[in-house]
Amino acid sequence: MFMEAHSYDNFVERSEGGVRGIRPDGVTISMIDGDITIENLIPKSVGIRDISEIESLAVRTADQTRIYRMDFFDGGDIEVAHSQDGQVKGVTGRNFNQTLNQNNEAIVSRGHSANHQAH
């Protein structure tokens, strides 16, 4: 019966319904009942897979943070906050897909909501 594991400063433990892994940088990856959740992830950079999916882009500044908001065609949006020195401070949004590479760089694209109509 699996209880926990430690490897390369990563910690994996059993949780109700699955397992949870914690990286040294605080990122938590939970696999519970077939669903995967990633928490506390701040990527090094964020890129757009296909710029033709972007309907609009707005940039604003708040409290010395530059915030890029992109709205996707057919719904969905993403906001990426950057510090003055160019570091990603946070990523939020709805109905988008994200791929994370081994260098902690996120590539985002339009998601597929339940009410999305195929053409």
N, C-alpha and C positions, 0 to 999 in steps of 0.2 A: 504494500500500500504506500503510494507516494506521499511524502510529507513536505519536503522542501529540497532545494538544490542551490548551490553557489558555484558560479563559474565566471572567471574574468570580471569580477566585481559586480556581476549581475546576480539577482536573487529571484528564484522561482518558488512559488508556494501554491499549495492546493487551496482553493477557495470553494465556497458552496456552488456546485454546478460546473466547476472547471478549474482552471489554473490562472495565476496572475504572475507576470514577470515584471521586475522593477530594474531598470537600468541605472547605472551610477549617476546619470544626469537627472534622475527623478522621473523619467518617462515611465508610465505604467501601461502594460499591455495585458488586457484581460481577455481570456477565451472562455466564455461561459455559455453553455447550452448551444454551441455552434456559432455564437455571435462574437465578433472581435471588436474590442473597444480600446482606443489609444487615448490616454490622458496625459496632460502636462507636456505635450510635445511642442517645442518651439523649433521649427526648422531653421537651418542656416540661411536658406533663400527660398523664394516661391516663384515658380514660373507658370506660364499658361501653355497648355498642350497645343491648343488650336485657337489662334486669335480671332478666327471668324466666328467663334461661339460667343464672343463678347458683344453685348448690345450697347453698353455704355461704361465709361470709366470716369470716376470723379476722384479728385485728390483734395484733401483738406488737412489742416494742421490744428492740433489741439494739445495743449500742455507740452510743447516741444516734441510732439510725436506726429509724424506724417502718416496719414491713413489713406490707403488706396482702396476704393470700393469699385468692384466690377460686378455688373449685372449681366447675367447670361440670357441669350435668346431662349424663349420657352420657359422662363422662370429660373430661379436660383440666383444666389449672389455670394460674394466672398469679400471680406475686408481683411487687409493685411496692414498691420501697424508696424512702423519702422522708427527706431530711435534716430537721433540726429547723426549718429556715426554709422547709420546704415544697417544696424542689427535688427532682425525681426523680433518684435516684442510680443506678437500674438497674431493668431489667425482665427477668424470666426466666419460663419456663413451658414447657408442652408442649401440643400439640394445641389451639392457638388461632389465630384469624385476627386480623390487625392492619391497620388503615388509617391512614395518616399523612397529615395535611392540610398545606397550605403553611405553616401556622404552627407546625409541628413538634409537633402535638398528636396523640396516638395514640388510636384508638378500637378496642377489642378486643371479640371475640365468640368464642363456642364454635367450635372447629374440627371437622373431619370426619375422624376417624381411619379407617384402612383397614378396621377391624373394626366400624365404626359400622353399626347396623342401622336401616334406614328403617322408619317406622311409618305 
